[in-house]
Amino acid sequence: MGEDIRLPIGSLFTILGAILAIYGAVTTNSSIYSASLGMNVNVWTGLGMLVFGIWFLFMVWKKKKASLKK
């Protein structure tokens, strides 16, 4: 069987989610969030991407762990 596609997708979402969440945290009191009714969209989107990426990486780890038991 070939490589698991969840590894690069999970890595991509984890890295980009962390970058976006950190950027949103740094720019908390900026005026750029007035267009989104004061909501810091970067933090919430970054956290969502981070959770999604970590979930994908967890699924890869779980599959590798199960294949080692066999």
N, CA, C and O atoms as a Tripos MOL2 file, in Angstrom:
@<TRIPOS>MOLECULE
protein
  280   279    70     0     0
PROTEIN
NO_CHARGES

@<TRIPOS>ATOM
      1 N           0.8370   -1.1740    0.0000 N.3       1 MET1
      2 CA          0.0000    0.0000    0.0000 C.3       1 MET1
      3 C           0.8860    1.2430    0.0000 C.2       1 MET1
      4 O           1.9990    1.2150    0.5260 O.2       1 MET1
      5 N           0.3980    2.3240   -0.5840 N.am      2 GLY2
      6 CA          1.1770    3.5450   -0.7020 C.3       2 GLY2
      7 C           1.2140    4.3510    0.5850 C.2       2 GLY2
      8 O           0.7470    3.9050    1.6330 O.2       2 GLY2
      9 N           1.7600    5.5070    0.4860 N.am      3 GLU3
     10 CA          1.8510    6.4080    1.6240 C.3       3 GLU3
     11 C           0.4710    6.9300    2.0110 C.2       3 GLU3
     12 O          -0.4290    7.0050    1.1750 O.2       3 GLU3
     13 N           0.3160    7.2850    3.2620 N.am      4 ASP4
     14 CA         -0.9460    7.8140    3.7670 C.3       4 ASP4
     15 C          -1.0100    9.3140    3.4750 C.2       4 ASP4
     16 O          -0.1170   10.0630    3.8730 O.2       4 ASP4
     17 N          -2.0590    9.7510    2.7830 N.am      5 ILE5
     18 CA         -2.1960   11.1530    2.3890 C.3       5 ILE5
     19 C          -2.4970   12.0550    3.5900 C.2       5 ILE5
     20 O          -2.3580   13.2750    3.5050 O.2       5 ILE5
     21 N          -2.9070   11.4520    4.7040 N.am      6 ARG6
     22 CA         -3.2320   12.2470    5.8900 C.3       6 ARG6
     23 C          -2.0040   12.8970    6.5100 C.2       6 ARG6
     24 O          -2.1250   13.9230    7.1790 O.2       6 ARG6
     25 N          -0.8380   12.3260    6.3050 N.am      7 LEU7
     26 CA          0.3770   12.9010    6.8980 C.3       7 LEU7
     27 C           0.7150   14.2720    6.3140 C.2       7 LEU7
     28 O           0.8880   15.2100    7.0910 O.2       7 LEU7
     29 N           0.8190   14.4470    5.0000 N.am      8 PRO8
     30 CA          1.1220   15.7940    4.4980 C.3       8 PRO8
     31 C          -0.0310   16.7790    4.7000 C.2       8 PRO8
     32 O           0.2040   17.9650    4.9320 O.2       8 PRO8
     33 N          -1.2740   16.2970    4.6140 N.am      9 ILE9
     34 CA         -2.4090   17.1990    4.8270 C.3       9 ILE9
     35 C          -2.4450   17.6550    6.2820 C.2       9 ILE9
     36 O          -2.6420   18.8380    6.5600 O.2       9 ILE9
     37 N          -2.2550   16.7230    7.2060 N.am     10 GLY10
     38 CA         -2.2300   17.0770    8.6190 C.3      10 GLY10
     39 C          -1.0910   18.0230    8.9620 C.2      10 GLY10
     40 O          -1.2640   18.9610    9.7400 O.2      10 GLY10
     41 N           0.0630   17.7750    8.3810 N.am     11 SER11
     42 CA          1.2120   18.6590    8.6190 C.3      11 SER11
     43 C           0.9510   20.0600    8.0840 C.2      11 SER11
     44 O           1.2590   21.0510    8.7460 O.2      11 SER11
     45 N           0.3870   20.1390    6.8930 N.am     12 LEU12
     46 CA          0.0840   21.4340    6.2810 C.3      12 LEU12
     47 C          -0.9070   22.2230    7.1280 C.2      12 LEU12
     48 O          -0.6690   23.3930    7.4260 O.2      12 LEU12
     49 N          -2.0050   21.6020    7.5130 N.am     13 PHE13
     50 CA         -3.0060   22.3010    8.3110 C.3      13 PHE13
     51 C          -2.4730   22.6790    9.6910 C.2      13 PHE13
     52 O          -2.8070   23.7440   10.2110 O.2      13 PHE13
     53 N          -1.6560   21.8250   10.2850 N.am     14 THR14
     54 CA         -1.0970   22.1290   11.6000 C.3      14 THR14
     55 C          -0.1630   23.3320   11.5330 C.2      14 THR14
     56 O          -0.2520   24.2340   12.3660 O.2      14 THR14
     57 N           0.7140   23.3520   10.5670 N.am     15 ILE15
     58 CA          1.6720   24.4570   10.4460 C.3      15 ILE15
     59 C           0.9630   25.7630   10.0940 C.2      15 ILE15
     60 O           1.2000   26.7900   10.7300 O.2      15 ILE15
     61 N           0.0980   25.7260    9.0850 N.am     16 LEU16
     62 CA         -0.5960   26.9580    8.6870 C.3      16 LEU16
     63 C          -1.5710   27.4400    9.7560 C.2      16 LEU16
     64 O          -1.7330   28.6450    9.9480 O.2      16 LEU16
     65 N          -2.2190   26.5130   10.4480 N.am     17 GLY17
     66 CA         -3.1180   26.8950   11.5350 C.3      17 GLY17
     67 C          -2.3690   27.5630   12.6780 C.2      17 GLY17
     68 O          -2.8490   28.5430   13.2470 O.2      17 GLY17
     69 N          -1.2040   27.0430   13.0130 N.am     18 ALA18
     70 CA         -0.3960   27.6510   14.0730 C.3      18 ALA18
     71 C           0.0640   29.0480   13.6710 C.2      18 ALA18
     72 O           0.0240   29.9730   14.4830 O.2      18 ALA18
     73 N           0.4960   29.2040   12.4310 N.am     19 ILE19
     74 CA          0.9350   30.5240   11.9580 C.3      19 ILE19
     75 C          -0.2230   31.5180   12.0080 C.2      19 ILE19
     76 O          -0.0510   32.6440   12.4730 O.2      19 ILE19
     77 N          -1.3930   31.1120   11.5360 N.am     20 LEU20
     78 CA         -2.5470   32.0080   11.5090 C.3      20 LEU20
     79 C          -3.0280   32.3510   12.9170 C.2      20 LEU20
     80 O          -3.3990   33.4950   13.1790 O.2      20 LEU20
     81 N          -3.0280   31.3870   13.8120 N.am     21 ALA21
     82 CA         -3.4530   31.6440   15.1910 C.3      21 ALA21
     83 C          -2.4840   32.5910   15.8990 C.2      21 ALA21
     84 O          -2.9080   33.4780   16.6400 O.2      21 ALA21
     85 N          -1.1970   32.4020   15.6730 N.am     22 ILE22
     86 CA         -0.2020   33.2940   16.2830 C.3      22 ILE22
     87 C          -0.3440   34.7070   15.7200 C.2      22 ILE22
     88 O          -0.2660   35.6820   16.4660 O.2      22 ILE22
     89 N          -0.5520   34.8210   14.4050 N.am     23 TYR23
     90 CA         -0.7510   36.1360   13.7980 C.3      23 TYR23
     91 C          -1.9860   36.8190   14.3700 C.2      23 TYR23
     92 O          -1.9600   38.0160   14.6540 O.2      23 TYR23
     93 N          -3.0510   36.0720   14.5360 N.am     24 GLY24
     94 CA         -4.2680   36.6370   15.1060 C.3      24 GLY24
     95 C          -4.0830   37.0570   16.5470 C.2      24 GLY24
     96 O          -4.6320   38.0730   16.9750 O.2      24 GLY24
     97 N          -3.3100   36.2840   17.3050 N.am     25 ALA25
     98 CA         -3.0600   36.6390   18.6990 C.3      25 ALA25
     99 C          -2.2000   37.8940   18.8200 C.2      25 ALA25
    100 O          -2.3790   38.6910   19.7410 O.2      25 ALA25
    101 N          -1.2760   38.0640   17.8940 N.am     26 VAL26
    102 CA         -0.3950   39.2310   17.9320 C.3      26 VAL26
    103 C          -1.1490   40.5070   17.5340 C.2      26 VAL26
    104 O          -0.8670   41.5880   18.0520 O.2      26 VAL26
    105 N          -2.0950   40.3760   16.6240 N.am     27 THR27
    106 CA         -2.8240   41.5460   16.1210 C.3      27 THR27
    107 C          -4.2090   41.6810   16.7510 C.2      27 THR27
    108 O          -5.1580   42.0820   16.0780 O.2      27 THR27
    109 N          -4.3290   41.3500   18.0320 N.am     28 THR28
    110 CA         -5.6310   41.3490   18.7010 C.3      28 THR28
    111 C          -6.2810   42.7250   18.7210 C.2      28 THR28
    112 O          -7.4730   42.8340   18.4340 O.2      28 THR28
    113 N          -5.5620   43.7480   19.0400 N.am     29 ASN29
    114 CA         -6.1320   45.0950   19.1860 C.3      29 ASN29
    115 C          -5.9880   45.9270   17.9270 C.2      29 ASN29
    116 O          -5.8620   47.1490   18.0090 O.2      29 ASN29
    117 N          -6.0020   45.3030   16.7810 N.am     30 SER30
    118 CA         -5.8220   46.0140   15.5260 C.3      30 SER30
    119 C          -7.1690   46.4640   14.9700 C.2      30 SER30
    120 O          -8.2120   45.8990   15.2960 O.2      30 SER30
    121 N          -7.1260   47.4810   14.1340 N.am     31 SER31
    122 CA         -8.3590   47.9890   13.5240 C.3      31 SER31
    123 C          -8.7940   47.1690   12.3160 C.2      31 SER31
    124 O          -9.8400   47.4490   11.7300 O.2      31 SER31
    125 N          -8.0140   46.1630   11.9320 N.am     32 ILE32
    126 CA         -8.3880   45.3560   10.7680 C.3      32 ILE32
    127 C          -9.6010   44.4710   11.0430 C.2      32 ILE32
    128 O         -10.2030   43.9400   10.1100 O.2      32 ILE32
    129 N          -9.9620   44.3080   12.3110 N.am     33 TYR33
    130 CA        -11.0920   43.4550   12.6530 C.3      33 TYR33
    131 C         -12.4130   44.2140   12.7220 C.2      33 TYR33
    132 O         -13.4330   43.6380   13.1000 O.2      33 TYR33
    133 N         -12.4100   45.4800   12.3670 N.am     34 SER34
    134 CA        -13.6630   46.2460   12.3590 C.3      34 SER34
    135 C         -14.5880   45.7700   11.2320 C.2      34 SER34
    136 O         -15.8080   45.8860   11.3510 O.2      34 SER34
    137 N         -14.0320   45.2450   10.1580 N.am     35 ALA35
    138 CA        -14.8520   44.7440    9.0480 C.3      35 ALA35
    139 C         -15.5610   43.4430    9.4170 C.2      35 ALA35
    140 O         -16.5760   43.1020    8.8090 O.2      35 ALA35
    141 N         -15.0430   42.7160   10.4010 N.am     36 SER36
    142 CA        -15.6620   41.4560   10.8190 C.3      36 SER36
    143 C         -16.3790   41.6120   12.1550 C.2      36 SER36
    144 O         -16.4320   40.6810   12.9590 O.2      36 SER36
    145 N         -16.9350   42.8130   12.3820 N.am     37 LEU37
    146 CA        -17.6960   43.1350   13.5940 C.3      37 LEU37
    147 C         -16.8720   42.9500   14.8700 C.2      37 LEU37
    148 O         -17.4050   42.5830   15.9170 O.2      37 LEU37
    149 N         -15.5840   43.2060   14.7680 N.am     38 GLY38
    150 CA        -14.6920   43.1340   15.9160 C.3      38 GLY38
    151 C         -14.2500   41.7290   16.2920 C.2      38 GLY38
    152 O         -13.5190   41.5530   17.2670 O.2      38 GLY38
    153 N         -14.6790   40.7330   15.5370 N.am     39 MET39
    154 CA        -14.2990   39.3520   15.8430 C.3      39 MET39
    155 C         -12.9360   39.0390   15.2250 C.2      39 MET39
    156 O         -12.6940   39.3390   14.0560 O.2      39 MET39
    157 N         -12.0690   38.4470   15.9990 N.am     40 ASN40
    158 CA        -10.7350   38.0960   15.5240 C.3      40 ASN40
    159 C         -10.8150   36.7860   14.7370 C.2      40 ASN40
    160 O         -10.6230   35.7020   15.2880 O.2      40 ASN40
    161 N         -11.0970   36.9060   13.4670 N.am     41 VAL41
    162 CA        -11.3100   35.7390   12.6030 C.3      41 VAL41
    163 C         -10.0300   34.9240   12.4450 C.2      41 VAL41
    164 O         -10.0900   33.7030   12.2990 O.2      41 VAL41
    165 N          -8.8940   35.5720   12.4720 N.am     42 ASN42
    166 CA         -7.6260   34.8570   12.2850 C.3      42 ASN42
    167 C          -7.3700   33.8550   13.4060 C.2      42 ASN42
    168 O          -6.9050   32.7450   13.1470 O.2      42 ASN42
    169 N          -7.6660   34.2290   14.6340 N.am     43 VAL43
    170 CA         -7.4340   33.3160   15.7510 C.3      43 VAL43
    171 C          -8.3560   32.1050   15.6490 C.2      43 VAL43
    172 O          -7.9080   30.9670   15.7910 O.2      43 VAL43
    173 N          -9.6410   32.3470   15.4040 N.am     44 TRP44
    174 CA        -10.6000   31.2450   15.3660 C.3      44 TRP44
    175 C         -10.3710   30.3260   14.1690 C.2      44 TRP44
    176 O         -10.4800   29.1060   14.2960 O.2      44 TRP44
    177 N         -10.0600   30.8910   13.0270 N.am     45 THR45
    178 CA         -9.7740   30.0640   11.8580 C.3      45 THR45
    179 C          -8.4760   29.2770   12.0600 C.2      45 THR45
    180 O          -8.4030   28.0990   11.7120 O.2      45 THR45
    181 N          -7.4700   29.9210   12.6130 N.am     46 GLY46
    182 CA         -6.2000   29.2490   12.8930 C.3      46 GLY46
    183 C          -6.3590   28.1100   13.8800 C.2      46 GLY46
    184 O          -5.7690   27.0450   13.7000 O.2      46 GLY46
    185 N          -7.1520   28.3220   14.9230 N.am     47 LEU47
    186 CA         -7.3820   27.2580   15.8960 C.3      47 LEU47
    187 C          -8.1520   26.0930   15.2750 C.2      47 LEU47
    188 O          -7.8710   24.9310   15.5720 O.2      47 LEU47
    189 N          -9.1140   26.4010   14.4210 N.am     48 GLY48
    190 CA         -9.8520   25.3480   13.7290 C.3      48 GLY48
    191 C          -8.9500   24.5280   12.8260 C.2      48 GLY48
    192 O          -9.0370   23.3000   12.7970 O.2      48 GLY48
    193 N          -8.0780   25.2150   12.0840 N.am     49 MET49
    194 CA         -7.1380   24.5150   11.2150 C.3      49 MET49
    195 C          -6.1550   23.6860   12.0300 C.2      49 MET49
    196 O          -5.7850   22.5810   11.6330 O.2      49 MET49
    197 N          -5.7340   24.2230   13.1690 N.am     50 LEU50
    198 CA         -4.7890   23.5200   14.0370 C.3      50 LEU50
    199 C          -5.4150   22.2320   14.5810 C.2      50 LEU50
    200 O          -4.7730   21.1820   14.5780 O.2      50 LEU50
    201 N          -6.6460   22.3080   15.0400 N.am     51 VAL51
    202 CA         -7.3400   21.1160   15.5490 C.3      51 VAL51
    203 C          -7.5320   20.0820   14.4380 C.2      51 VAL51
    204 O          -7.3280   18.8870   14.6570 O.2      51 VAL51
    205 N          -7.9200   20.5380   13.2580 N.am     52 PHE52
    206 CA         -8.1100   19.6490   12.1170 C.3      52 PHE52
    207 C          -6.8080   18.9480   11.7490 C.2      52 PHE52
    208 O          -6.8010   17.7400   11.5080 O.2      52 PHE52
    209 N          -5.7110   19.6920   11.7050 N.am     53 GLY53
    210 CA         -4.4080   19.1110   11.3680 C.3      53 GLY53
    211 C          -3.9190   18.1290   12.4090 C.2      53 GLY53
    212 O          -3.3690   17.0820   12.0690 O.2      53 GLY53
    213 N          -4.1160   18.4570   13.6770 N.am     54 ILE54
    214 CA         -3.7020   17.5450   14.7410 C.3      54 ILE54
    215 C          -4.5390   16.2760   14.7130 C.2      54 ILE54
    216 O          -4.0260   15.1890   14.9790 O.2      54 ILE54
    217 N          -5.8180   16.4050   14.3950 N.am     55 TRP55
    218 CA         -6.6800   15.2200   14.2770 C.3      55 TRP55
    219 C          -6.1790   14.3060   13.1550 C.2      55 TRP55
    220 O          -6.1340   13.0870   13.3250 O.2      55 TRP55
    221 N          -5.8040   14.8830   12.0150 N.am     56 PHE56
    222 CA         -5.2770   14.0760   10.9100 C.3      56 PHE56
    223 C          -3.9810   13.3770   11.3310 C.2      56 PHE56
    224 O          -3.7940   12.1940   11.0470 O.2      56 PHE56
    225 N          -3.1000   14.0950   11.9970 N.am     57 LEU57
    226 CA         -1.8390   13.4960   12.4380 C.3      57 LEU57
    227 C          -2.0780   12.4040   13.4800 C.2      57 LEU57
    228 O          -1.3630   11.4020   13.5070 O.2      57 LEU57
    229 N          -3.0740   12.5960   14.3290 N.am     58 PHE58
    230 CA         -3.4260   11.5640   15.2990 C.3      58 PHE58
    231 C          -3.9200   10.3080   14.6000 C.2      58 PHE58
    232 O          -3.5980    9.1980   15.0210 O.2      58 PHE58
    233 N          -4.6970   10.4710   13.5380 N.am     59 MET59
    234 CA         -5.1960    9.3150   12.8010 C.3      59 MET59
    235 C          -4.0500    8.5530   12.1250 C.2      59 MET59
    236 O          -4.0870    7.3240   12.0520 O.2      59 MET59
    237 N          -3.0450    9.2630   11.6350 N.am     60 VAL60
    238 CA         -1.8670    8.6010   11.0480 C.3      60 VAL60
    239 C          -1.1220    7.8300   12.1240 C.2      60 VAL60
    240 O          -0.7150    6.6880   11.9090 O.2      60 VAL60
    241 N          -0.9410    8.4550   13.2890 N.am     61 TRP61
    242 CA         -0.2350    7.8100   14.3940 C.3      61 TRP61
    243 C          -0.9880    6.5680   14.8580 C.2      61 TRP61
    244 O          -0.3820    5.5370   15.1480 O.2      61 TRP61
    245 N          -2.3250    6.6750   14.9260 N.am     62 LYS62
    246 CA         -3.1560    5.5520   15.3530 C.3      62 LYS62
    247 C          -3.0580    4.3850   14.3630 C.2      62 LYS62
    248 O          -3.0160    3.2240   14.7710 O.2      62 LYS62
    249 N          -3.0210    4.6970   13.0670 N.am     63 LYS63
    250 CA         -2.9120    3.6460   12.0560 C.3      63 LYS63
    251 C          -1.5450    2.9560   12.1300 C.2      63 LYS63
    252 O          -1.4550    1.7330   12.0230 O.2      63 LYS63
    253 N          -0.4810    3.7540   12.3150 N.am     64 LYS64
    254 CA          0.8600    3.1610   12.4060 C.3      64 LYS64
    255 C           0.9930    2.2990   13.6510 C.2      64 LYS64
    256 O           1.6330    1.2480   13.6200 O.2      64 LYS64
    257 N           0.3950    2.7390   14.7340 N.am     65 LYS65
    258 CA          0.4480    1.9800   15.9760 C.3      65 LYS65
    259 C          -0.3040    0.6510   15.8160 C.2      65 LYS65
    260 O           0.1560   -0.3830   16.2990 O.2      65 LYS65
    261 N          -1.4550    0.6790   15.1430 N.am     66 ALA66
    262 CA         -2.2340   -0.5370   14.9250 C.3      66 ALA66
    263 C          -1.5080   -1.5030   13.9900 C.2      66 ALA66
    264 O          -1.5990   -2.7180   14.1650 O.2      66 ALA66
    265 N          -0.7930   -0.9760   13.0070 N.am     67 SER67
    266 CA         -0.0920   -1.8600   12.0730 C.3      67 SER67
    267 C           1.1440   -2.4980   12.7180 C.2      67 SER67
    268 O           1.5820   -3.5610   12.2770 O.2      67 SER67
    269 N           1.7060   -1.8740   13.7460 N.am     68 LEU68
    270 CA          2.8500   -2.4550   14.4350 C.3      68 LEU68
    271 C           2.4360   -3.6350   15.3310 C.2      68 LEU68
    272 O           3.2330   -4.5370   15.5910 O.2      68 LEU68
    273 N           1.1890   -3.6120   15.7930 N.am     69 LYS69
    274 CA          0.7010   -4.6950   16.6500 C.3      69 LYS69
    275 C           0.4900   -5.9930   15.8850 C.2      69 LYS69
    276 O           0.5350   -7.0730   16.4750 O.2      69 LYS69
    277 N           0.2630   -5.9020   14.5910 N.am     70 LYS70
    278 CA         -0.0270   -7.1090   13.7900 C.3      70 LYS70
    279 C           1.1990   -7.9100   13.4800 C.2      70 LYS70
    280 O           1.1100   -8.9440   12.8190 O.2      70 LYS70
@<TRIPOS>BOND
     1     1     2 1
     2     2     3 1
     3     3     4 2
     4     3     5 am
     5     5     6 1
     6     6     7 1
     7     7     8 2
     8     7     9 am
     9     9    10 1
    10    10    11 1
    11    11    12 2
    12    11    13 am
    13    13    14 1
    14    14    15 1
    15    15    16 2
    16    15    17 am
    17    17    18 1
    18    18    19 1
    19    19    20 2
    20    19    21 am
    21    21    22 1
    22    22    23 1
    23    23    24 2
    24    23    25 am
    25    25    26 1
    26    26    27 1
    27    27    28 2
    28    27    29 am
    29    29    30 1
    30    30    31 1
    31    31    32 2
    32    31    33 am
    33    33    34 1
    34    34    35 1
    35    35    36 2
    36    35    37 am
    37    37    38 1
    38    38    39 1
    39    39    40 2
    40    39    41 am
    41    41    42 1
    42    42    43 1
    43    43    44 2
    44    43    45 am
    45    45    46 1
    46    46    47 1
    47    47    48 2
    48    47    49 am
    49    49    50 1
    50    50    51 1
    51    51    52 2
    52    51    53 am
    53    53    54 1
    54    54    55 1
    55    55    56 2
    56    55    57 am
    57    57    58 1
    58    58    59 1
    59    59    60 2
    60    59    61 am
    61    61    62 1
    62    62    63 1
    63    63    64 2
    64    63    65 am
    65    65    66 1
    66    66    67 1
    67    67    68 2
    68    67    69 am
    69    69    70 1
    70    70    71 1
    71    71    72 2
    72    71    73 am
    73    73    74 1
    74    74    75 1
    75    75    76 2
    76    75    77 am
    77    77    78 1
    78    78    79 1
    79    79    80 2
    80    79    81 am
    81    81    82 1
    82    82    83 1
    83    83    84 2
    84    83    85 am
    85    85    86 1
    86    86    87 1
    87    87    88 2
    88    87    89 am
    89    89    90 1
    90    90    91 1
    91    91    92 2
    92    91    93 am
    93    93    94 1
    94    94    95 1
    95    95    96 2
    96    95    97 am
    97    97    98 1
    98    98    99 1
    99    99   100 2
   100    99   101 am
   101   101   102 1
   102   102   103 1
   103   103   104 2
   104   103   105 am
   105   105   106 1
   106   106   107 1
   107   107   108 2
   108   107   109 am
   109   109   110 1
   110   110   111 1
   111   111   112 2
   112   111   113 am
   113   113   114 1
   114   114   115 1
   115   115   116 2
   116   115   117 am
   117   117   118 1
   118   118   119 1
   119   119   120 2
   120   119   121 am
   121   121   122 1
   122   122   123 1
   123   123   124 2
   124   123   125 am
   125   125   126 1
   126   126   127 1
   127   127   128 2
   128   127   129 am
   129   129   130 1
   130   130   131 1
   131   131   132 2
   132   131   133 am
   133   133   134 1
   134   134   135 1
   135   135   136 2
   136   135   137 am
   137   137   138 1
   138   138   139 1
   139   139   140 2
   140   139   141 am
   141   141   142 1
   142   142   143 1
   143   143   144 2
   144   143   145 am
   145   145   146 1
   146   146   147 1
   147   147   148 2
   148   147   149 am
   149   149   150 1
   150   150   151 1
   151   151   152 2
   152   151   153 am
   153   153   154 1
   154   154   155 1
   155   155   156 2
   156   155   157 am
   157   157   158 1
   158   158   159 1
   159   159   160 2
   160   159   161 am
   161   161   162 1
   162   162   163 1
   163   163   164 2
   164   163   165 am
   165   165   166 1
   166   166   167 1
   167   167   168 2
   168   167   169 am
   169   169   170 1
   170   170   171 1
   171   171   172 2
   172   171   173 am
   173   173   174 1
   174   174   175 1
   175   175   176 2
   176   175   177 am
   177   177   178 1
   178   178   179 1
   179   179   180 2
   180   179   181 am
   181   181   182 1
   182   182   183 1
   183   183   184 2
   184   183   185 am
   185   185   186 1
   186   186   187 1
   187   187   188 2
   188   187   189 am
   189   189   190 1
   190   190   191 1
   191   191   192 2
   192   191   193 am
   193   193   194 1
   194   194   195 1
   195   195   196 2
   196   195   197 am
   197   197   198 1
   198   198   199 1
   199   199   200 2
   200   199   201 am
   201   201   202 1
   202   202   203 1
   203   203   204 2
   204   203   205 am
   205   205   206 1
   206   206   207 1
   207   207   208 2
   208   207   209 am
   209   209   210 1
   210   210   211 1
   211   211   212 2
   212   211   213 am
   213   213   214 1
   214   214   215 1
   215   215   216 2
   216   215   217 am
   217   217   218 1
   218   218   219 1
   219   219   220 2
   220   219   221 am
   221   221   222 1
   222   222   223 1
   223   223   224 2
   224   223   225 am
   225   225   226 1
   226   226   227 1
   227   227   228 2
   228   227   229 am
   229   229   230 1
   230   230   231 1
   231   231   232 2
   232   231   233 am
   233   233   234 1
   234   234   235 1
   235   235   236 2
   236   235   237 am
   237   237   238 1
   238   238   239 1
   239   239   240 2
   240   239   241 am
   241   241   242 1
   242   242   243 1
   243   243   244 2
   244   243   245 am
   245   245   246 1
   246   246   247 1
   247   247   248 2
   248   247   249 am
   249   249   250 1
   250   250   251 1
   251   251   252 2
   252   251   253 am
   253   253   254 1
   254   254   255 1
   255   255   256 2
   256   255   257 am
   257   257   258 1
   258   258   259 1
   259   259   260 2
   260   259   261 am
   261   261   262 1
   262   262   263 1
   263   263   264 2
   264   263   265 am
   265   265   266 1
   266   266   267 1
   267   267   268 2
   268   267   269 am
   269   269   270 1
   270   270   271 1
   271   271   272 2
   272   271   273 am
   273   273   274 1
   274   274   275 1
   275   275   276 2
   276   275   277 am
   277   277   278 1
   278   278   279 1
   279   279   280 2
@<TRIPOS>SUBSTRUCTURE
     1 MET1         2 RESIDUE 1 A MET
     2 GLY2         6 RESIDUE 1 A GLY
     3 GLU3        10 RESIDUE 1 A GLU
     4 ASP4        14 RESIDUE 1 A ASP
     5 ILE5        18 RESIDUE 1 A ILE
     6 ARG6        22 RESIDUE 1 A ARG
     7 LEU7        26 RESIDUE 1 A LEU
     8 PRO8        30 RESIDUE 1 A PRO
     9 ILE9        34 RESIDUE 1 A ILE
    10 GLY10       38 RESIDUE 1 A GLY
    11 SER11       42 RESIDUE 1 A SER
    12 LEU12       46 RESIDUE 1 A LEU
    13 PHE13       50 RESIDUE 1 A PHE
    14 THR14       54 RESIDUE 1 A THR
    15 ILE15       58 RESIDUE 1 A ILE
    16 LEU16       62 RESIDUE 1 A LEU
    17 GLY17       66 RESIDUE 1 A GLY
    18 ALA18       70 RESIDUE 1 A ALA
    19 ILE19       74 RESIDUE 1 A ILE
    20 LEU20       78 RESIDUE 1 A LEU
    21 ALA21       82 RESIDUE 1 A ALA
    22 ILE22       86 RESIDUE 1 A ILE
    23 TYR23       90 RESIDUE 1 A TYR
    24 GLY24       94 RESIDUE 1 A GLY
    25 ALA25       98 RESIDUE 1 A ALA
    26 VAL26      102 RESIDUE 1 A VAL
    27 THR27      106 RESIDUE 1 A THR
    28 THR28      110 RESIDUE 1 A THR
    29 ASN29      114 RESIDUE 1 A ASN
    30 SER30      118 RESIDUE 1 A SER
    31 SER31      122 RESIDUE 1 A SER
    32 ILE32      126 RESIDUE 1 A ILE
    33 TYR33      130 RESIDUE 1 A TYR
    34 SER34      134 RESIDUE 1 A SER
    35 ALA35      138 RESIDUE 1 A ALA
    36 SER36      142 RESIDUE 1 A SER
    37 LEU37      146 RESIDUE 1 A LEU
    38 GLY38      150 RESIDUE 1 A GLY
    39 MET39      154 RESIDUE 1 A MET
    40 ASN40      158 RESIDUE 1 A ASN
    41 VAL41      162 RESIDUE 1 A VAL
    42 ASN42      166 RESIDUE 1 A ASN
    43 VAL43      170 RESIDUE 1 A VAL
    44 TRP44      174 RESIDUE 1 A TRP
    45 THR45      178 RESIDUE 1 A THR
    46 GLY46      182 RESIDUE 1 A GLY
    47 LEU47      186 RESIDUE 1 A LEU
    48 GLY48      190 RESIDUE 1 A GLY
    49 MET49      194 RESIDUE 1 A MET
    50 LEU50      198 RESIDUE 1 A LEU
    51 VAL51      202 RESIDUE 1 A VAL
    52 PHE52      206 RESIDUE 1 A PHE
    53 GLY53      210 RESIDUE 1 A GLY
    54 ILE54      214 RESIDUE 1 A ILE
    55 TRP55      218 RESIDUE 1 A TRP
    56 PHE56      222 RESIDUE 1 A PHE
    57 LEU57      226 RESIDUE 1 A LEU
    58 PHE58      230 RESIDUE 1 A PHE
    59 MET59      234 RESIDUE 1 A MET
    60 VAL60      238 RESIDUE 1 A VAL
    61 TRP61      242 RESIDUE 1 A TRP
    62 LYS62      246 RESIDUE 1 A LYS
    63 LYS63      250 RESIDUE 1 A LYS
    64 LYS64      254 RESIDUE 1 A LYS
    65 LYS65      258 RESIDUE 1 A LYS
    66 ALA66      262 RESIDUE 1 A ALA
    67 SER67      266 RESIDUE 1 A SER
    68 LEU68      270 RESIDUE 1 A LEU
    69 LYS69      274 RESIDUE 1 A LYS
    70 LYS70      278 RESIDUE 1 A LYS
